[in-house]
Amino acid sequence: MLVGPLRGAGVVNTRPAGSADGLSRRLRRLGAETVSLPGQRLRIAADAARARAELRAAQRGDGVVFVSPAAVRFAWKLLPTLRLPQRLRVCAVGSATAAALRRRGVVAVIQPQGRQDSEGLLAEEALRRVRGQHWASIGAAGGRDSLPSTLRRRGAKVALVEVYQRLPPRWTRLHHARLETVPRPLLVVVTSAYALAQLATALPAGLVLTLRAAELIVSSDRLAGLAREHGFTRIHVAESALAADLTGACDRALARHRL
């Protein structure tokens, strides 16, 4: 018999394959029944040779920004021997990305001290005086433009290094059936704007309504705003995209639901 603060609840984990297991294990230890519904597929950059060359060039600049844990994973997948020089300012959009860098041996990581997103990082002193400097934003095509555009307005030259690509999820009838039968109350965890858009537009209408009625846990204030635009109303913001923070937010959301 499942015990724990999430017992009896169903949790939809929308993280992509390769990064969802840790969160699901934590949720199950707290008693939840989890459903994997990857909101996107991540693949290495289509032009791997170009990505490797751009990563090497970024090492010679003044600073780099990793936009997600996936950016860290795929950068090292492209260049397993990647070493970032100590003089290079290494920045992470959020604590989950910073943790991924530290696991790769990067000790000095600049990360937001306030809100865990691009705006939070841009508020840090290291990114305020960048005029004349060379920076690289490491991520995927189609990501947010606010960080590189702001750095450019501040006078930096910014290269976009695409180390991975996002692809639409491949959901099947089995995914749909699991959503229909997963226990209630239902919680949905989302850490990506791309995945959020897929949930709101790519599922059958009835399942979209089911998800909109669920407790939605997101990893940033920005995602909370996007969720409202997509018609979600029961929104809870975790402190970060770390599995521990997402699990804690699920616990608090379910406690409020049960009041």
Secondary structure, 3 states (H helix, E strand, C coil): CCCCCCCCCEEEECCCCCCCHHHHHHHHHCCCEEEECCCCEEEECCCHHHHHHHHHHHCCCCEEEECCHHHHHHHHHHCCCCCCCCCCEEEECCHHHHHHHHHCCCCCCECCCCCCCHHHHHCCHHHCCCCCCEEEEEEECCCCCHHHHHHHHCCCEEEEEEEEEEECCCCCHHHHHHHHHCCCCEEEEECCHHHHHHHHHCCCHHHHHHHHCCEEEECCHHHHHHHHHCCCCCEEECCCCCHHHHHHHHHHHHHHHCC
